[in-house]
Amino acid sequence: MSVFSSYLPELYMGLSSLLVHKLRSLLTMLGMIFGVGAVVAMLSITAGAQKEMMSYIDLLGVNNIIIEAKEAVDRNELQARRSISPGLSFRDFRAVSENVPGIEALTPRKRFKPLKVLPKTAQEPPLLIGVQPNYLQINSLKVVEGRFFTEEDDSRSAPVCVLGETAKVNLLGYDSAVGKYVKINDTWLQVVGVLAQQATADTEVEGLEVLNRNNMVIAPLNTVMRRFEDNNSYLKDEIDGIYIRVTPQTDSIDTAGVVSAILTATHKDAGDFTVTVPAGLLEQRKRTQFIFSVVMICIAGISLLVGGIGIMNIMLATVLERTREIGIRRAIGARQSDIVRQFLTEAVMISIIGGLIGIAFGFTLSRIIAAAAGWSTVVTASSVVVAFGVSCGIGLVFGIYPAVQAAKLDPIEAIRYE
């Protein structure tokens, strides 16, 4: 308590000095306010973008590998590819399954965009995908109503399906959907389950098409292959995707390299597929976000630097104004360290008050950016601590020189100063 009490006179004098010149003090703080606000707002943008992207990559599964057939831009390109490679097929699925170690589960995928859907919906029609039952395990999905289809359903090509949350609401409303029927093209499918709401991403992930994972009708693979007709089957891939989940002990990035090598050999380097590794995307995204955050902090830090120069400038002017006061204090027994502490306290107080106002400004700015641009922003505790800590540090650093200059004044000359 005695240590704190020894600083009370300096705090009181510093606050009094700031209040005497309110407008000047406020203008001096503006650099700190804008600097801290800019740092908080910029970091909130990067944190929001990172959180959104990370949630989607995490949804894809950090232990997963996703193989997608690459769509051609026109028919001629597709025919040229088919002259080299038959496209993604069950042969590829078996080659990966039999030759790649460390695989925990995998399933082919066949996807259709329905031409007709009953019950009719004014919303975007759902996408139909055919997969094996382990799709539930690979993608860590949860069933909130009914059940997922089984191996038996798949083996006998049963006309059953599981709906995503959005597809269920758009087609069948909010009542229980289990036991009801939906018609996809000319085939009726009985609903046996409904999946929990899943996170989606508005951001394109390299190699993957952005899909609404909640607006899907998921059916057994054999049901889709045998009950739905694929027009122009020669030009289209036999399957259009493979989902792979590796064991926790297996490096998914290395495994993806093996998968890519196998498919490149069987497809004769036709370039008609992509292999996406969420774990690799995660590492790449973290590096990119780190660099982006550093750049944003440096840009926002310029405002803090300008604010620090403003503090030094105003403190030097204050020393000049109060030369006589400094001389009187020295004459009645104040030490050089007391003078240094007095002016340093004033500089730091400007930074602290400016920093606190800047944090509030940063919060407000991040909300405005989120509302105006539609971006996701997240103000983190670390960004607040970093911005406030840097502002206090700048106040301390830029306040040292004026404080030392004040302490070096000769007491007799200072008293004579007019």
Summary of the structure (lengths in Angstrom):
residues: 418
radius of gyration: 33.0
end to end distance: 39.2
largest distance: 105.1
contacts: 1395
relative contact order: 0.20
helix: 57%
strand: 14%
